[in-house]
Amino acid sequence: MTPRRAAPIVGPAVTAVLVALPLALRDRLPDPMATHWGPGNVPDGSMAFPVAVGMQVAVWGLIWLGLVVAALRGLDSRMSRVSWWGSLAGMSVFVIGMGVTSLLANLDAPTWRAAALDGRHVLAVLAAGVAAAGLAGYLGRGAPDPAAGPRAEPPVLHLRGGERVVWVSHVSNPWLVLLGVGAAVVLTVLLVLQMFGVVSGVAAGAVLPVVVLVLALGLLTSSVTARVTAEGLTLLFGPFGWPLRRIPLSRIERAWSQPRRPADVGGWGVRGLPGRATIMLRAGDCLVVGYRGGGTLAVSIDDAERGAALLNALIAERAPA
């Protein structure tokens, strides 16, 4: 079965389980229900029954939406297929397992404060989710990826004395923009629900850091603008051009272009470690700069070959005769 066929089946199926199980046990559950536990598995947060069920469905809905978008875009590398199938199976098992764990903790409790969470259930759900993700990723890995494209040396540019030059290019990933917008919507709804007392402060505090992190990553890594001038290379991130990173020309030994894919570098966004990082927003040509002290930085950007050629020309212009 392909991801495009699996997603429309698994998504509604998991949603049905998340709704049907609580409704079937409705008469044996307190209202509000315990939804968060602190140290010692003592309940310290609650939600009304419909809100608790709705929050579980909403969380799963966001996960499923991301998987659907990824499937529609196409999974043309082994890493993307492993990640997709692993995420689908692992998150399905995890979401259903945590829902069942919450129901068992609240089952037949007179009030939400009497709900008893069994820590062994949580560990079992985590283990089952990891096992399902590993098995599904392995079974859905598909054929090996073809070899990555070779490094391409840019054409040689000759600059005239006193000539001022600049090269600017921009690339964006609309799906990362959508991720950031979705997180912003969830953040707004969460804050409104907390303001009106629908969601407790403890419950909101448990979700808020994750939503803010997704929002920040989605917006800051949704687009990048690269600019080459006589001072070197400047990278501006996100819709507001911040944060930015400047790489002085004196630090760069040479530049070139090279085709890379998310599977080659481990995924989307900023990948790798300082000194050998890649800013991956789309598969294809990347502008790669090699540092004088060793290491590289690559950024997926349009017209990478011309940007590399200008950097090399500026470096040659400053080199001693």
Backbone bond lengths (Angstrom), bond angles and torsions (degrees), N, CA, C in turn:
res aa  C-N    CA-C-N  psi(-1)  N-CA   C-N-CA  omega(-1)  CA-C   N-CA-C  phi
1 M - - - 1.457 - - 1.528 109.22 -
2 T 1.309 116.75 137.70 1.456 121.44 -179.30 1.531 109.91 -85.52
3 P 1.347 117.52 158.74 1.469 119.81 176.96 1.519 113.23 -56.81
4 R 1.340 117.97 -36.72 1.465 119.74 -178.49 1.526 112.14 -67.03
5 R 1.320 117.07 -25.59 1.460 120.17 176.16 1.528 111.75 -88.80
6 A 1.329 116.68 -31.98 1.470 119.89 -177.21 1.529 111.66 -72.50
7 A 1.335 117.27 -40.99 1.464 120.47 -175.46 1.528 113.14 -58.42
8 P 1.346 119.86 -46.89 1.474 119.29 179.54 1.522 114.22 -66.34
9 I 1.326 117.72 -16.50 1.459 121.02 179.04 1.524 110.73 -90.63
10 V 1.334 116.04 -49.41 1.464 120.45 -174.91 1.526 111.52 -68.66
11 G 1.334 117.17 -39.99 1.467 120.07 -177.32 1.510 113.15 -57.40
12 P 1.329 119.36 -57.89 1.471 119.93 178.28 1.527 112.89 -63.01
13 A 1.335 117.65 -32.50 1.464 120.12 -179.57 1.525 110.82 -64.11
14 V 1.330 116.99 -46.30 1.466 120.19 178.44 1.527 110.15 -65.18
15 T 1.325 117.37 -40.52 1.460 120.80 178.25 1.526 110.77 -59.89
16 A 1.328 116.45 -42.62 1.467 120.55 179.50 1.522 111.34 -61.10
17 V 1.337 116.74 -41.16 1.469 120.41 179.14 1.528 110.30 -64.93
18 L 1.335 116.73 -43.46 1.470 120.94 -178.32 1.523 111.97 -63.70
19 V 1.325 117.52 -27.56 1.468 120.98 -179.94 1.523 111.10 -92.71
20 A 1.325 117.28 -42.78 1.471 120.88 -173.42 1.524 112.69 -67.64
21 L 1.337 117.84 -42.19 1.469 119.75 -177.55 1.530 112.47 -62.09
22 P 1.339 119.34 -50.32 1.475 117.98 177.83 1.529 113.01 -61.07
23 L 1.340 117.34 -38.43 1.461 119.50 -179.91 1.524 110.93 -65.70
24 A 1.328 116.57 -36.94 1.471 119.71 179.97 1.528 111.56 -66.85
25 L 1.340 116.71 -29.12 1.469 121.29 -177.78 1.525 112.00 -104.86
26 R 1.313 116.81 14.08 1.465 121.29 -172.77 1.513 112.68 -52.84
27 D 1.321 118.68 -42.44 1.468 121.42 -176.43 1.521 113.13 -71.58
28 R 1.303 118.21 -11.96 1.472 121.15 -178.43 1.531 111.95 -108.14
29 L 1.328 116.83 10.64 1.460 121.24 -177.75 1.521 110.57 -115.99
30 P 1.331 117.46 142.47 1.468 119.09 176.45 1.525 110.07 -73.64
31 D 1.316 115.81 160.37 1.463 121.15 175.70 1.527 107.77 -137.01
32 P 1.323 118.51 109.62 1.468 128.19 10.72 1.532 112.59 -76.61
33 M 1.346 114.54 166.42 1.455 121.91 179.48 1.522 110.08 -101.45
34 A 1.315 116.20 148.60 1.459 120.25 171.78 1.529 108.88 -69.78
35 T 1.321 116.59 130.30 1.463 121.04 -178.36 1.523 113.29 -126.40
36 H 1.316 116.46 -4.50 1.465 119.15 178.96 1.517 108.85 -148.03
37 W 1.333 115.05 141.74 1.451 120.86 -179.53 1.518 109.73 -125.48
38 G 1.314 115.93 140.92 1.446 121.72 178.83 1.512 111.89 -99.53
39 P 1.329 117.07 -158.55 1.463 120.64 179.46 1.530 111.04 -57.16
40 G 1.325 115.41 140.37 1.447 120.22 -178.95 1.510 113.84 75.10
41 N 1.355 116.60 15.00 1.472 121.70 -179.26 1.521 112.29 58.15
42 V 1.340 115.50 34.62 1.467 120.82 177.04 1.525 108.41 -91.93
43 P 1.333 119.13 126.12 1.463 120.35 -179.02 1.525 111.61 -64.29
44 D 1.348 116.41 131.18 1.461 120.04 179.65 1.532 112.08 -132.76
45 G 1.317 117.23 13.30 1.449 120.84 177.78 1.511 110.49 -156.08
46 S 1.334 116.69 147.75 1.458 119.95 -177.18 1.521 110.61 -144.53
47 M 1.322 116.05 162.63 1.459 123.58 174.81 1.517 108.34 -141.74
48 A 1.327 115.13 152.43 1.463 119.26 171.99 1.526 109.44 -61.53
49 F 1.331 116.39 150.69 1.468 120.67 -174.82 1.526 112.76 -51.80
50 P 1.339 119.77 -52.27 1.477 118.26 -178.78 1.515 113.19 -64.53
51 V 1.332 117.04 -33.29 1.480 119.76 179.59 1.522 110.08 -69.31
52 A 1.343 116.52 -41.53 1.465 119.98 179.87 1.521 110.93 -61.70
53 V 1.334 116.77 -44.51 1.462 120.06 178.08 1.521 110.30 -66.05
54 G 1.328 116.51 -43.02 1.460 120.13 -179.94 1.523 113.16 -62.60
55 M 1.345 117.06 -37.22 1.463 119.97 178.77 1.522 110.92 -65.69
56 Q 1.331 117.20 -40.56 1.463 119.87 178.04 1.522 110.85 -62.73
57 V 1.319 116.16 -43.63 1.464 120.08 179.25 1.525 110.57 -65.30
58 A 1.346 117.06 -39.39 1.469 120.48 -179.17 1.526 111.35 -65.51
59 V 1.323 116.45 -42.15 1.466 119.83 178.46 1.523 110.29 -62.16
60 W 1.330 115.47 -46.49 1.464 118.49 178.03 1.528 110.80 -63.96
61 G 1.329 117.38 -36.62 1.457 120.63 179.69 1.515 112.21 -60.56
62 L 1.332 117.57 -40.77 1.468 120.64 178.03 1.527 111.12 -65.58
63 I 1.337 116.08 -42.14 1.466 119.88 178.38 1.528 110.12 -62.20
64 W 1.323 115.24 -46.20 1.471 120.54 -178.87 1.521 111.28 -63.91
65 L 1.336 116.92 -40.67 1.459 120.22 178.39 1.520 110.88 -59.09
66 G 1.333 116.51 -43.70 1.464 119.51 177.77 1.519 112.39 -61.31
67 L 1.333 116.59 -39.66 1.466 120.54 179.24 1.528 111.22 -68.40
68 V 1.332 117.35 -38.45 1.463 120.70 177.90 1.522 110.51 -63.92
69 V 1.335 116.20 -44.88 1.466 120.13 179.33 1.523 110.54 -60.33
70 A 1.328 116.75 -44.27 1.464 120.36 179.34 1.522 111.17 -62.74
71 A 1.345 117.49 -40.30 1.462 120.50 179.77 1.521 111.22 -66.33
72 L 1.327 117.20 -38.63 1.461 120.65 179.86 1.527 111.53 -68.51
73 R 1.309 116.48 -33.92 1.462 119.79 179.14 1.523 111.69 -69.88
74 G 1.319 116.80 -26.44 1.455 120.31 -179.66 1.513 111.67 104.28
75 L 1.308 116.25 139.47 1.459 122.97 -179.83 1.525 107.33 -115.40
76 D 1.323 115.54 88.07 1.462 120.19 -172.11 1.514 114.14 -98.81
77 S 1.325 117.40 12.30 1.461 120.22 177.93 1.523 109.28 -136.31
78 R 1.322 115.53 157.00 1.469 119.80 -178.97 1.522 110.97 -63.81
79 M 1.327 117.01 -41.29 1.455 119.57 -179.64 1.520 111.37 -61.82
80 S 1.341 117.25 -40.97 1.462 119.65 179.99 1.523 111.09 -66.83
81 R 1.332 117.01 -36.96 1.466 119.35 178.41 1.525 111.44 -68.65
82 V 1.316 116.50 -43.79 1.467 120.06 177.33 1.526 110.57 -59.49
83 S 1.347 116.15 -45.41 1.465 120.47 -179.09 1.522 111.19 -64.10
84 W 1.346 116.53 -41.27 1.466 119.40 -176.16 1.520 111.31 -67.38
85 W 1.333 116.38 -51.97 1.460 119.17 -178.70 1.526 111.39 -65.43
86 G 1.337 116.50 -38.20 1.454 119.31 177.18 1.519 112.02 -63.63
87 S 1.349 116.69 -41.63 1.464 120.49 178.93 1.522 111.25 -65.98
88 L 1.341 116.40 -42.76 1.468 119.69 -179.35 1.525 111.00 -60.63
89 A 1.326 116.68 -51.88 1.462 119.81 -176.99 1.525 111.50 -70.48
90 G 1.326 116.65 -46.96 1.463 120.17 -176.90 1.516 112.58 -63.23
91 M 1.348 117.72 -46.00 1.453 120.17 -178.79 1.524 111.68 -71.40
92 S 1.330 118.08 -32.86 1.466 119.85 176.52 1.520 110.44 -62.12
93 V 1.334 115.99 -48.15 1.462 120.14 179.35 1.530 110.94 -64.56
94 F 1.338 116.34 -41.34 1.467 120.21 -177.93 1.530 111.29 -65.02
95 V 1.335 116.90 -47.34 1.465 120.19 -177.22 1.528 110.98 -64.40
96 I 1.327 116.44 -45.98 1.468 118.75 178.38 1.526 110.61 -65.20
97 G 1.339 116.74 -42.83 1.462 120.24 -179.28 1.517 112.81 -61.22
98 M 1.347 116.77 -43.32 1.461 119.04 179.43 1.523 111.06 -68.92
99 G 1.346 116.03 -33.13 1.462 118.24 175.83 1.518 111.40 -64.31
100 V 1.328 116.61 -43.59 1.458 120.87 178.06 1.531 110.63 -64.91
101 T 1.343 116.21 -40.32 1.462 119.76 178.76 1.521 111.38 -60.96
102 S 1.321 116.35 -41.91 1.464 120.23 178.43 1.526 111.30 -65.28
103 L 1.327 116.73 -39.81 1.467 119.77 178.43 1.527 111.12 -64.52
104 L 1.333 117.03 -43.90 1.459 120.69 179.28 1.526 111.29 -62.14
105 A 1.336 115.79 -37.01 1.467 119.01 179.90 1.533 111.51 -67.38
106 N 1.327 116.85 -34.43 1.464 120.88 -177.69 1.527 113.04 -90.74
107 L 1.316 117.78 -11.75 1.458 121.70 -172.02 1.537 111.36 -60.47
108 D 1.335 115.75 124.86 1.478 124.42 176.88 1.526 113.42 63.43
109 A 1.333 117.78 14.55 1.464 120.22 175.98 1.525 109.27 -78.50
110 P 1.328 118.93 135.00 1.477 120.51 -178.60 1.529 112.34 -65.53
111 T 1.329 116.90 -36.90 1.466 121.89 175.53 1.524 107.88 -140.08
112 W 1.335 115.73 167.60 1.466 118.71 -177.97 1.518 111.77 -65.65
113 R 1.327 117.44 -27.20 1.468 119.87 179.47 1.526 112.23 -69.89
114 A 1.327 116.85 -16.02 1.463 120.27 178.87 1.522 112.38 -95.24
115 A 1.322 116.86 2.03 1.466 119.91 179.86 1.527 109.82 -64.14
116 A 1.319 116.03 135.19 1.471 121.62 -175.93 1.524 109.91 -115.34
117 L 1.316 116.44 110.58 1.464 121.75 179.51 1.521 109.77 -89.17
118 D 1.309 116.43 130.05 1.465 121.88 176.60 1.530 107.92 -95.95
119 G 1.320 117.17 113.05 1.460 121.27 -178.24 1.515 113.44 -60.23
120 R 1.330 117.18 -26.03 1.459 120.16 179.16 1.519 111.40 -66.43
121 H 1.321 116.50 -31.58 1.467 119.97 177.55 1.527 110.68 -65.51
122 V 1.320 115.92 -40.93 1.466 120.11 179.53 1.526 110.51 -63.17
123 L 1.331 116.27 -45.61 1.465 119.91 178.88 1.525 110.97 -62.64
124 A 1.325 116.78 -38.47 1.462 120.18 179.17 1.528 111.15 -65.33
125 V 1.329 116.72 -39.23 1.467 120.40 178.24 1.528 110.51 -65.06
126 L 1.326 116.85 -43.89 1.463 120.34 178.46 1.527 111.17 -60.56
127 A 1.328 116.03 -45.61 1.465 119.82 -179.84 1.526 110.94 -63.99
128 A 1.335 117.02 -41.70 1.461 120.34 179.80 1.525 111.04 -65.47
129 G 1.341 117.10 -38.97 1.460 120.21 178.69 1.516 112.27 -64.45
130 V 1.333 116.18 -43.27 1.469 119.98 179.11 1.523 110.58 -65.36
131 A 1.326 116.46 -42.21 1.468 120.05 179.74 1.526 111.22 -64.19
132 A 1.321 116.74 -42.70 1.467 120.36 179.35 1.526 110.65 -65.06
133 A 1.328 116.65 -40.39 1.460 119.80 179.42 1.524 111.30 -64.52
134 G 1.328 116.57 -44.20 1.463 120.02 -179.97 1.510 112.37 -63.79
135 L 1.341 116.75 -44.10 1.463 120.49 -178.96 1.524 111.05 -66.92
136 A 1.329 117.40 -45.43 1.464 120.07 -178.85 1.526 111.31 -66.42
137 G 1.334 116.87 -39.62 1.459 119.42 178.04 1.519 111.98 -63.17
138 Y 1.330 115.70 -39.47 1.467 119.32 179.29 1.524 111.23 -67.62
139 L 1.313 117.15 -44.61 1.463 120.35 -178.19 1.524 112.12 -69.88
140 G 1.306 117.40 -28.40 1.466 120.09 -177.56 1.513 114.48 -100.06
141 R 1.326 118.30 13.26 1.463 121.17 -173.60 1.522 112.74 -67.57
142 G 1.292 118.43 -30.89 1.460 121.41 178.39 1.518 113.07 72.62
143 A 1.327 115.39 -162.18 1.468 121.76 -175.67 1.529 111.10 -74.73
144 P 1.344 117.95 154.90 1.471 120.37 176.88 1.522 111.28 -62.58
145 D 1.332 115.85 154.40 1.455 121.15 179.05 1.524 110.64 -76.21
146 P 1.326 117.23 147.75 1.463 119.29 172.14 1.523 110.52 -67.83
147 A 1.298 116.98 160.64 1.460 121.32 -178.16 1.525 110.72 -62.91
148 A 1.335 116.50 145.33 1.460 121.39 178.37 1.520 111.00 -66.48
149 G 1.337 114.55 154.97 1.460 119.61 -178.49 1.515 112.32 -66.02
150 P 1.327 117.12 156.52 1.469 120.72 -178.23 1.523 111.66 -76.97
151 R 1.307 114.59 161.46 1.462 121.44 174.53 1.516 109.34 -68.55
152 A 1.337 115.86 133.82 1.468 120.36 -177.85 1.526 109.85 -112.70
153 E 1.323 116.34 123.78 1.459 120.89 176.69 1.532 109.11 -77.30
154 P 1.313 118.42 128.95 1.462 120.68 -178.73 1.524 110.93 -73.30
155 P 1.339 117.33 161.88 1.468 119.76 176.50 1.525 110.53 -65.84
156 V 1.324 115.22 157.82 1.469 121.10 -179.14 1.528 108.85 -86.35
157 L 1.329 116.07 126.73 1.464 121.72 175.58 1.522 109.44 -104.70
158 H 1.320 116.79 142.91 1.461 122.30 176.07 1.531 107.82 -116.39
159 L 1.321 115.40 118.63 1.456 120.74 -178.21 1.518 110.52 -93.72
160 R 1.316 115.34 142.69 1.456 120.34 175.55 1.520 110.11 -82.86
161 G 1.304 116.25 146.92 1.453 121.07 -177.79 1.516 112.27 -57.08
162 G 1.325 116.70 132.33 1.459 121.77 178.53 1.518 114.40 78.33
163 E 1.303 118.00 -0.80 1.460 121.19 -178.02 1.530 109.91 -76.04
164 R 1.329 116.25 131.71 1.456 121.68 177.77 1.529 108.50 -95.95
165 V 1.304 116.09 127.16 1.458 120.46 -175.27 1.528 109.73 -128.60
166 V 1.330 115.47 154.56 1.457 121.94 176.44 1.527 108.41 -153.61
167 W 1.289 114.84 145.84 1.474 121.55 174.92 1.517 106.99 -132.43
168 V 1.339 116.11 131.20 1.462 121.66 -178.74 1.527 108.41 -132.59
169 S 1.311 116.41 135.05 1.457 121.13 176.15 1.525 108.90 -143.58
170 H 1.324 115.25 154.71 1.460 120.46 -175.10 1.527 109.22 -140.78
171 V 1.306 116.52 143.80 1.459 121.53 174.62 1.523 107.98 -144.39
172 S 1.322 116.11 144.80 1.464 120.56 178.41 1.521 109.38 -138.32
173 N 1.310 114.90 157.15 1.461 122.05 177.63 1.527 107.71 -117.37
174 P 1.340 117.96 105.78 1.475 119.65 -175.29 1.513 113.66 -62.15
175 W 1.327 117.14 -25.77 1.461 119.24 -178.58 1.529 110.96 -74.35
176 L 1.322 116.88 -33.24 1.460 119.35 174.08 1.526 110.63 -70.71
177 V 1.340 116.37 -33.09 1.466 119.83 173.81 1.527 109.52 -62.73
178 L 1.337 116.15 -44.88 1.463 120.83 178.82 1.521 110.97 -61.29
179 L 1.329 116.75 -38.92 1.464 120.34 177.50 1.523 110.69 -61.36
180 G 1.326 116.65 -44.49 1.454 120.22 178.84 1.518 112.32 -64.44
181 V 1.335 116.82 -42.01 1.470 120.57 178.58 1.527 110.36 -64.40
182 G 1.333 116.56 -42.52 1.463 119.92 178.28 1.525 111.62 -60.61
183 A 1.334 116.18 -42.13 1.467 119.70 178.27 1.522 111.01 -65.12
184 A 1.348 116.83 -36.51 1.463 120.43 178.10 1.529 110.84 -64.22
185 V 1.333 116.37 -39.97 1.465 120.28 177.82 1.525 110.66 -64.26
186 V 1.333 116.32 -45.48 1.464 120.20 179.32 1.532 110.27 -61.88
187 L 1.323 116.80 -41.38 1.466 120.87 179.44 1.525 110.39 -61.72
188 T 1.335 116.69 -44.21 1.465 120.47 -179.78 1.524 111.21 -62.97
189 V 1.338 116.07 -46.83 1.465 120.25 -179.91 1.526 110.65 -61.80
190 L 1.323 116.61 -41.73 1.462 121.14 -178.89 1.530 110.90 -62.54
191 L 1.334 115.97 -43.40 1.465 119.66 -179.65 1.526 111.18 -66.86
192 V 1.341 116.90 -38.45 1.462 120.06 178.26 1.528 110.93 -65.29
193 L 1.345 116.43 -44.29 1.463 120.17 178.57 1.526 111.26 -61.78
194 Q 1.321 116.31 -38.28 1.466 119.26 177.94 1.523 110.94 -68.29
195 M 1.336 116.20 -37.95 1.468 120.42 -178.78 1.526 111.12 -61.54
196 F 1.357 116.28 -38.17 1.453 120.75 -178.10 1.523 112.90 -92.14
197 G 1.331 116.13 6.02 1.446 119.72 176.03 1.507 115.61 78.15
198 V 1.336 117.73 10.55 1.464 120.05 178.56 1.520 110.21 -72.34
199 V 1.350 116.17 -37.89 1.463 122.46 177.90 1.517 108.17 -114.39
200 S 1.324 116.46 132.74 1.457 119.81 -179.31 1.517 111.18 -70.22
201 G 1.327 115.36 157.26 1.459 119.68 179.45 1.506 112.45 -62.14
202 V 1.326 117.55 -34.53 1.462 121.01 179.47 1.523 110.42 -66.61
203 A 1.343 115.76 -45.16 1.469 119.43 -179.95 1.521 110.67 -64.56
204 A 1.329 116.86 -42.14 1.466 119.85 178.51 1.515 110.78 -64.36
205 G 1.324 116.64 -38.50 1.464 119.98 179.66 1.513 112.72 -64.82
206 A 1.322 117.36 -27.21 1.465 120.42 179.16 1.518 111.34 -74.53
207 V 1.338 117.47 -31.57 1.464 121.66 -176.64 1.516 112.01 -93.96
208 L 1.332 116.50 -31.19 1.460 121.76 -172.38 1.529 114.13 -55.07
209 P 1.343 120.34 -47.09 1.474 119.04 -178.94 1.523 113.27 -59.81
210 V 1.338 117.32 -37.55 1.464 120.03 179.65 1.522 110.69 -66.40
211 V 1.336 116.55 -43.19 1.469 120.72 -178.88 1.525 110.32 -65.10
212 V 1.332 116.80 -43.52 1.468 120.19 179.34 1.523 110.95 -63.18
213 L 1.337 116.75 -40.16 1.466 120.18 179.01 1.525 110.42 -63.47
214 V 1.334 117.50 -45.43 1.465 120.29 178.28 1.515 110.90 -62.64
215 L 1.334 117.27 -40.63 1.465 120.99 178.51 1.519 111.08 -61.37
216 A 1.334 116.89 -46.49 1.462 120.49 -178.68 1.523 111.38 -64.53
217 L 1.330 116.52 -45.72 1.461 119.46 -179.24 1.522 111.18 -66.34
218 G 1.338 116.93 -40.03 1.449 120.32 -179.31 1.514 112.79 -63.21
219 L 1.341 116.80 -42.13 1.464 120.09 -177.71 1.526 111.82 -78.79
220 L 1.320 117.52 -44.22 1.461 119.97 -174.37 1.514 112.59 -71.91
221 T 1.322 117.52 -26.03 1.470 119.38 -179.96 1.524 112.19 -107.94
222 S 1.334 117.52 15.11 1.465 120.21 -178.52 1.520 112.35 -79.70
223 S 1.324 117.47 -24.64 1.463 120.04 -179.30 1.523 109.47 -154.33
224 V 1.316 115.27 158.06 1.458 120.93 176.81 1.522 108.36 -146.34
225 T 1.316 115.53 141.45 1.459 122.55 174.55 1.525 107.91 -117.48
226 A 1.324 116.42 128.45 1.465 122.01 178.54 1.521 108.43 -108.11
227 R 1.325 116.38 135.60 1.465 121.24 -179.69 1.529 109.14 -134.49
228 V 1.316 115.66 126.19 1.467 121.83 177.35 1.518 108.25 -110.44
229 T 1.334 115.91 124.76 1.466 122.66 175.04 1.524 107.96 -134.09
230 A 1.313 116.11 -175.27 1.463 120.54 179.34 1.529 111.29 -64.19
231 E 1.328 117.60 -18.49 1.467 120.84 179.02 1.524 112.50 -83.41
232 G 1.333 117.36 -19.45 1.460 119.87 -179.89 1.515 111.59 134.69
233 L 1.337 116.36 -148.45 1.465 123.15 -176.16 1.527 109.21 -109.73
234 T 1.331 115.42 131.48 1.462 121.52 176.96 1.525 108.28 -121.90
235 L 1.325 116.33 132.37 1.459 122.76 177.91 1.523 108.82 -116.38
236 L 1.329 116.08 126.72 1.456 122.21 179.86 1.531 108.34 -116.53
237 F 1.321 116.93 127.54 1.459 121.77 -172.23 1.525 111.33 -106.12
238 G 1.323 114.86 149.93 1.453 121.59 172.25 1.509 114.30 73.48
239 P 1.335 117.14 175.53 1.458 121.28 -176.94 1.519 113.99 -67.84
240 F 1.326 118.52 -18.64 1.455 121.66 -178.39 1.525 112.88 -104.03
241 G 1.330 116.74 5.12 1.458 119.54 179.63 1.506 113.71 67.46
242 W 1.315 115.61 28.57 1.468 120.69 179.14 1.522 108.41 -145.74
243 P 1.320 118.44 139.85 1.466 126.28 0.89 1.523 111.55 -73.87
244 L 1.320 115.36 168.36 1.457 120.12 176.93 1.520 109.66 -126.47
245 R 1.315 114.16 156.48 1.459 120.07 179.62 1.511 108.87 -131.41
246 R 1.331 116.58 129.51 1.459 122.11 179.17 1.530 109.43 -110.40
247 I 1.317 115.43 131.58 1.464 121.55 176.61 1.523 106.74 -117.78
248 P 1.316 118.23 104.74 1.475 120.47 -177.93 1.524 111.28 -59.66
249 L 1.315 114.92 150.02 1.466 120.10 179.94 1.521 111.27 -60.79
250 S 1.335 116.31 -30.44 1.468 120.03 -178.05 1.524 112.31 -66.51
251 R 1.320 118.29 -18.94 1.474 121.35 -179.89 1.517 112.28 -88.37
252 I 1.332 117.88 -14.76 1.462 121.18 -172.90 1.526 109.78 -96.82
253 E 1.311 115.84 128.87 1.465 120.91 176.97 1.525 111.83 -90.34
254 R 1.319 116.18 -42.10 1.464 120.29 -179.17 1.522 108.93 -162.85
255 A 1.336 116.13 156.49 1.465 121.81 178.03 1.525 109.34 -129.39
256 W 1.324 116.60 152.49 1.453 121.87 177.27 1.525 108.45 -156.60
257 S 1.316 116.57 172.39 1.468 121.65 175.83 1.517 109.10 -112.00
258 Q 1.329 115.42 149.95 1.460 120.37 -177.95 1.526 108.99 -156.79
259 P 1.334 118.68 132.04 1.473 120.27 176.54 1.524 110.95 -73.30
260 R 1.316 115.73 131.80 1.461 121.47 177.01 1.517 109.18 -138.95
261 R 1.327 115.10 155.62 1.454 121.97 178.74 1.525 109.11 -123.84
262 P 1.328 116.95 158.81 1.467 118.32 176.52 1.527 112.94 -53.54
263 A 1.344 116.34 -34.92 1.468 119.20 179.92 1.522 111.80 -64.82
264 D 1.349 116.91 -26.94 1.467 120.00 -178.67 1.523 112.34 -74.23
265 V 1.338 116.32 -26.15 1.467 119.47 -172.96 1.532 112.79 -116.64
266 G 1.341 116.92 -0.56 1.460 119.27 176.26 1.508 115.59 100.07
267 G 1.344 118.53 12.13 1.463 119.38 175.97 1.518 112.81 129.99
268 W 1.347 114.00 -164.54 1.456 121.64 -176.81 1.528 111.22 -94.33
269 G 1.339 114.87 163.74 1.460 120.48 177.52 1.511 111.54 86.31
270 V 1.321 115.77 -152.81 1.467 121.67 179.05 1.519 108.04 -87.20
271 R 1.314 116.68 115.51 1.453 122.03 -175.34 1.532 109.87 -120.10
272 G 1.322 115.51 153.90 1.459 120.41 178.26 1.511 112.27 92.42
273 L 1.310 115.57 -170.75 1.457 123.47 -178.39 1.517 110.18 -112.85
274 P 1.348 118.11 158.73 1.464 119.82 176.88 1.522 111.02 -53.22
275 G 1.315 115.78 130.69 1.454 120.84 -177.49 1.512 112.89 100.48
276 R 1.334 116.71 -22.20 1.467 121.16 176.67 1.527 108.30 -147.31
277 A 1.317 115.63 60.35 1.460 120.86 -175.27 1.525 110.55 -108.70
278 T 1.326 114.99 157.23 1.458 122.47 174.92 1.520 108.49 -132.01
279 I 1.322 116.22 132.86 1.459 122.16 175.00 1.523 106.23 -100.15
280 M 1.328 116.52 101.75 1.456 122.37 -169.91 1.524 110.96 -108.21
281 L 1.328 116.08 108.44 1.455 121.38 176.45 1.514 112.58 -112.06
282 R 1.331 116.20 -22.41 1.459 119.53 175.60 1.510 108.48 -159.93
283 A 1.325 116.34 152.62 1.457 120.33 179.20 1.523 109.71 -72.18
284 G 1.321 116.12 147.13 1.461 120.27 178.58 1.515 111.08 133.96
285 D 1.340 115.79 -158.05 1.457 120.86 -176.59 1.523 111.70 -63.00
286 C 1.322 114.61 140.23 1.461 122.42 176.58 1.524 108.95 -124.28
287 L 1.305 116.51 144.82 1.454 122.14 169.53 1.524 107.40 -85.17
288 V 1.318 116.44 120.38 1.462 121.60 -177.22 1.517 108.62 -116.40
289 V 1.324 116.23 128.88 1.471 121.06 176.38 1.520 108.16 -115.01
290 G 1.321 115.38 134.18 1.455 121.39 175.94 1.513 110.05 -101.25
291 Y 1.324 117.05 127.22 1.465 121.77 -177.77 1.529 111.16 -78.90
292 R 1.315 115.59 151.28 1.475 120.26 177.27 1.517 111.25 -65.04
293 G 1.305 116.55 -31.45 1.460 119.92 -179.81 1.509 113.66 -89.31
294 G 1.344 117.41 7.20 1.458 120.83 -178.14 1.517 111.41 101.24
295 G 1.300 116.51 152.21 1.456 121.07 -179.79 1.524 111.55 95.45
296 T 1.312 115.59 167.86 1.457 121.91 -177.77 1.523 110.34 -141.77
297 L 1.318 114.61 162.34 1.458 122.57 169.65 1.518 107.13 -135.98
298 A 1.337 116.95 129.12 1.465 121.95 179.47 1.517 108.85 -119.95
299 V 1.318 116.27 143.08 1.454 121.74 176.69 1.518 108.56 -137.09
300 S 1.336 116.39 126.94 1.464 120.21 178.01 1.527 108.01 -73.48
301 I 1.320 115.55 115.52 1.460 120.71 -172.99 1.518 109.15 -151.11
302 D 1.325 117.25 149.63 1.455 121.06 177.63 1.528 110.55 -73.17
303 D 1.330 115.92 150.63 1.465 122.66 177.64 1.529 111.31 59.17
304 A 1.342 115.72 38.14 1.463 120.25 -175.98 1.522 111.79 -62.93
305 E 1.327 117.88 -33.82 1.461 120.87 -177.51 1.523 111.48 -62.78
306 R 1.329 117.26 -41.53 1.471 119.67 -179.53 1.521 110.85 -69.87
307 G 1.335 116.86 -38.47 1.463 119.07 177.36 1.512 111.60 -62.23
308 A 1.353 116.82 -41.17 1.463 120.23 177.73 1.515 111.02 -65.11
309 A 1.336 116.99 -40.06 1.463 120.24 179.82 1.523 111.11 -62.25
310 L 1.327 117.81 -41.32 1.462 120.44 -179.95 1.525 110.53 -67.66
311 L 1.320 117.37 -40.98 1.470 119.27 177.68 1.524 110.68 -59.69
312 N 1.328 117.04 -44.54 1.466 120.23 179.93 1.519 111.30 -64.46
313 A 1.344 116.83 -37.71 1.462 119.94 178.46 1.529 111.24 -65.54
314 L 1.317 116.91 -40.45 1.462 120.16 178.39 1.517 111.38 -67.08
315 I 1.338 116.58 -37.97 1.458 120.27 177.52 1.518 110.35 -64.85
316 A 1.336 116.95 -43.67 1.462 120.87 178.91 1.516 111.78 -64.35
317 E 1.319 117.24 -34.85 1.464 121.05 -179.90 1.520 111.53 -65.41
318 R 1.319 116.65 -34.41 1.471 120.60 -179.14 1.529 113.20 -86.47
319 A 1.324 116.04 -12.51 1.469 119.03 -178.86 1.532 109.49 -65.75
320 P 1.356 118.72 144.59 1.459 121.16 178.04 1.541 110.58 -64.09
321 A 1.286 116.20 144.50 1.473 121.56 -178.85 1.525 109.35 -64.03
